[in-house]
Amino acid sequence: MSDMDAHLLIVDDDERIRTLLQKFLIRHGFLVTAARDAAHARRILAGLDFDLIVMDVMMPGEDGLALTASLRETLQTPILLLTAKGETENRIEGLEAGADDYLAKPFEPKELLLRINAILRRMPDTSAEDIAPKVMLLGAIRYDLERGEMWEGDVLVRLTATEVQLMKIFAAKPGEPLSRAKLVEELGRDRGQAQERAVDVQITRLRRKIEDNPKQPRYLQTVRGAGYMLAPD
């Protein structure tokens, strides 16, 4: 998918910010729809598909964290959270809710644009034709390396954009430990302890979708002093 083809949903209760973001992103080639709150966003999402959702956390009524967690039950569209709270704990809370990335206010519009493009680049290209799909087995889970899809029986396991990227990184080097710093680099994130902690959260979420017992992982293992390792059957 080209970034120029992407349809974004902006969810923010501040009309000024919502309008500024919409105009800025349209100028950079995106198709943009805006919602004034969670309820409005739900009505829009009932009838339209989006390539990415940019959502404010602090909204009256249902806030961005609650909406993100709810949408993740049925939707795998990437979500970028905007938050005035810059503390690590608040960022982790957003990732645990199912967000793919976060950006603390105030921010430079150019940084938002870079984050959006980075997330869109991580999304799998589903337009390519099937050519002898390669499958990796993780117990009852089948991971299709070509499509970047995970299946349990006939049921598609919903992955966020970041989880899709993590699986691609691990599947490219099965049996090889990858450090948190390396994973941060491969994900295109800024270096630092906060981002490495964010990777830990993403790994925890991914294990819940792969492992029979996420607390005693068999397939997405922790290698002491080395990082994480994918160990397929």
DARA-V212610 format. One record per helix or strand of 2 or more residues. SS is the DSSP state (H for helix, E for strand). FROM is the first residue (numbers start at 1). LEN is the number of residues. If there is no record, write none. Layout:
[[SS | FROM | LEN] [SS | FROM | LEN]]
//
This chain:
[[H | 3 | 3] [E | 7 | 5] [H | 15 | 13] [E | 31 | 5] [H | 38 | 8] [E | 52 | 5] [H | 64 | 8] [E | 78 | 6] [H | 88 | 10] [E | 101 | 4] [H | 109 | 14] [E | 135 | 4] [E | 141 | 4] [E | 149 | 4] [E | 155 | 3] [H | 161 | 12] [H | 180 | 7] [H | 193 | 18] [H | 214 | 3] [E | 220 | 4] [E | 227 | 4]]
//
